Amino acid sequence: MRITVFRNLMAEEFGPGRSEMLAKDHVFSGLGGRTVEQALEQGVPAKEIWRQVCAEFDVPPERR
């Protein structure tokens, strides 16, 4: 998954402002205690990050 696709999915699911806040501020245990931005910077695949976001926020399966 491309990072641009990931960011679009985040914006569609949470809204543009909230998705940016979540990416910068929310620490995910499933990402090793990192934020989305930290995980992306450290090379974690966007698809893996999206899965963690979906699990953490109970995104319905049809939107995963």
N, C-alpha and C positions, 0 to 999 in steps of 0.2 A: 504494500500500500504506500502510495506517495504521501509525503507530509502534507501537501496541499489538499489531498482527498481527506486525510485525517482531520485537518483543521476545518474543512467544510462540514464533515460529519459532526464535529464538536459544536460548531455554530448552529447547525440545524437542530441538534438535540437540546442544547442549553441556551441558545441565543448568543449573539456575537459578544456582548459584554461579559456575560457570565462565563462563557467558555474560555475567554482570555484570563479571567480571574482564577478559574479552576486550574488552568494550565500552569499558572505562575505560583499559586498559593497552596493548593491542596496537595498534601503529602499522601502518597499511596503506598500502603504496606506491600502490595503485590508488585510494586516497582522498586523494592528494596529501600523503602523510606525516601523515595525521591518524588519530586513533582514531575508533571508531564514535560515541562521545559528542560529540567535536568536530565531526565531519561532520554529525550531526543538529542540533547547535546552530547550525551555519553554513548550514543549509537544504538540505543534500544530500538528495534523495529517499530514503526508506527502502528502496525497491525497488532503487535503484542500490547502496546500501550492502550489502543482502542479497546481491546478485550478487557483490560484491567479497569478502564473507565466504566465500561458497560457493567461489569460485575459489581463495582463499588456503588454505582448509582442505579442499579436495577433497571437498566435499559431493556425494554421488551425485545424478545428474540427477533421479531420482524424488522427491527431497526438496528440490529447489530451488524 
